[in-house]
Amino acid sequence: GEDVEQSLFLSVREGDSSVINCTYTDSSSTYLYWYKQEPGAGLQLLTYIFSNMDMKQDQRLTVLLNKKDKHLSLRIADTQTGDSAIYFCAEILSGGSYIPTFGRGTSLIVHP
Amino acid sequence: DGGITQSPKYLFRKEGQNVTLSCEQNLNHDAMYWYRQDPGQGLRLIYYSQIVNDFQKGDIAEGYSVSREKKESFPLTVTSAQKNPTAFYLCASSDDSRYEQYFGPGTRLTVT
């Protein structure tokens, strides 16, 4: 079966970089996503990466994919207090129902 | 503007009552989903529908029911059989290109 694992908490100082890590177990994942959830709100798609890519950059966000280790990371440069939220990674398997499997989420706390 | 709406934002019910949560989307997506989120937990899939008039059970369907009579609407009924219904409920929809999910703002249900 598939499982997606994330550490539960990350605390950083404002202005530093944040790196949120995710490990997935199924090498046939096709699409990998990062979502952000602010308190009391729904999830918002931040970025995605296809399994045939190693890296994707979008403004302050950098996604790195290590297929050999089944490791996905999200780097947020110049982290701001508004980045404080829960970040979920998710994978979709090729040839399946295309329903994503979500990690439990990493709570990012940004302090001044 | 296209998006997903859920209503109401907060819902209070007495134990033993059924309650229906609304989810509407105008994104023209075929697939819709219902998730439950408990504090410190990830997302757990309740039901999903990939096409009108068809739906499938997710991981925790017991005590819940859905209908999909229109493409735009996917209401969720929390029945009195659900043993622990107090939670945050999220509705989502997805297209069939990158399969990324678009989430509504959520409904927080409290049953006392």
Chai-1 contact restraints between the chains, C-beta under 6 A:
chainA,res_idxA,chainB,res_idxB,connection_type,confidence,min_distance_angstrom,max_distance_angstrom,comment,restraint_id
A,Y31,B,Y99,contact,1.0,0.0,6.0,A-B,restraint_1
A,A41,B,P105,contact,1.0,0.0,6.0,A-B,restraint_2
A,G42,B,L90,contact,1.0,0.0,6.0,A-B,restraint_3
A,G42,B,F103,contact,1.0,0.0,6.0,A-B,restraint_4
A,G42,B,G104,contact,1.0,0.0,6.0,A-B,restraint_5
A,G42,B,P105,contact,1.0,0.0,6.0,A-B,restraint_6
A,G42,B,G106,contact,1.0,0.0,6.0,A-B,restraint_7
A,L43,B,F103,contact,1.0,0.0,6.0,A-B,restraint_8
A,L45,B,E100,contact,1.0,0.0,6.0,A-B,restraint_9
A,Y48,B,E100,contact,1.0,0.0,6.0,A-B,restraint_10
A,I92,B,Y99,contact,1.0,0.0,6.0,A-B,restraint_11
A,Y98,B,Y99,contact,1.0,0.0,6.0,A-B,restraint_12
A,F102,B,G42,contact,1.0,0.0,6.0,A-B,restraint_13
A,F102,B,L43,contact,1.0,0.0,6.0,A-B,restraint_14
A,R104,B,G42,contact,1.0,0.0,6.0,A-B,restraint_15
A,G105,B,G42,contact,1.0,0.0,6.0,A-B,restraint_16
